[in-house]
Amino acid sequence: MSFLELHDIMTHFPIRKGILVRKLSNTVKAVDGVSLEIEQGEILGLVGESGCGKSTLSRTIMQLIPASSGSVLLEDQNLSTLPRNEVRKRRLDFQMIFQDPYASLNPRMTIHSTLAEAIKQRHRSLKGSELDQKIAELMERVGLDQRFRQKYPHEFSGGQRQRIAIARALAPEPKLIIADEPVSALDVSIQSQILNLLLKLRKDLNLTMIFISHDLSVVRYISDNIAVMYQGKIVEYGEAEEIFNHAKHSYTRKLLEAIPCIPQSA
């Protein structure tokens, strides 16, 4: 069995019209029959344009949005059939990094409080100096000075906030990280730092990742395999270099053609 398996995932949203009697008028097929297998330690790049269903798929894997049909198997356990309280417990093993770290961090909590709360989801009895040491190690791992732990999110730059968000995702000691456009709001120089950090964390912690982006060049840099999503379906899948050098689907080729390039000077 693969570490994570998606079997024919469909996530549909009904559209209803009417005032007194709301009747079903249409259905939005955000995710429409996605099947994937991801091995432990792999980074899968999920790429596609805005609105193709990438984020809905990630939230379906996280069990934040229920699938209309299909199953999500993590280590051979079907998450789709678990009761909500069991999903909450199992979610310690799979965490998410969002696109906007400022929106995902509580502005009223210091970094110390944010990380302490996340750590104690796994280690409820941890406190005092042991908890402080755990927070210091976590901040060091993501490249943050522990002297900043009593500061609030608004006191950090965008890149630093994303490092905080990564630290919070790592705090419960997950096995799977889903990163949804984690570098798209950052400057190019900061993007490379965050990408290199994620690669180092994968190596050091043997993490499995799903890296979601609309930028194929970024996905190529970080991913082992790439899945191209279009209108709720996976239209192409393969090794990163194979996708770039021998794309088969017309939509993939259009994405590749859209990558900006600097013309060579004469």
NORQUI-V379557 format. One record per pair of residues at least 24 apart in sequence whose ideal C-beta (glycine too) atoms are under 6 Angstrom apart, sorted by the first residue. I is the first residue (numbers start at 1). GAP is how many residues later the second one is. If there is no record, write none. Layout:
# NORQUI-V379557
I,GAP
I,GAP
This chain:
# NORQUI-V379557
1,75
2,35
2,37
3,35
3,36
3,37
3,205
4,34
4,70
5,32
5,68
6,28
6,29
6,30
6,66
7,28
7,63
7,64
8,25
8,27
8,62
9,25
9,58
9,61
10,58
10,59
10,60
11,45
11,49
11,56
11,57
12,56
29,203
30,26
30,202
31,25
31,26
31,201
32,200
32,201
34,200
40,168
41,165
41,167
42,166
42,182
43,166
43,168
43,179
43,180
43,181
44,166
44,181
45,166
45,174
45,178
45,181
46,164
46,166
46,181
47,166
47,169
47,172
47,181
48,181
48,182
49,165
52,177
52,178
53,176
53,179
54,158
54,175
55,125
58,120
58,122
58,154
62,34
63,24
92,29
92,30
92,80
93,81
93,82
94,80
94,82
95,74
95,79
95,82
96,82
97,68
97,69
97,72
97,82
97,85
98,82
99,81
99,82
99,85
101,60
101,61
101,64
102,51
102,59
104,61
105,48
107,46
110,40
110,42
111,38
111,53
112,37
112,38
114,54
115,52
115,56
118,50
118,53
118,54
119,52
121,51
122,50
122,51
138,29
142,24
142,25
158,28
159,27
159,31
162,32
176,32
177,30
177,32
178,32
179,32
180,32
181,31
181,32
195,26
195,27
216,39
216,43
217,42
220,24
228,24
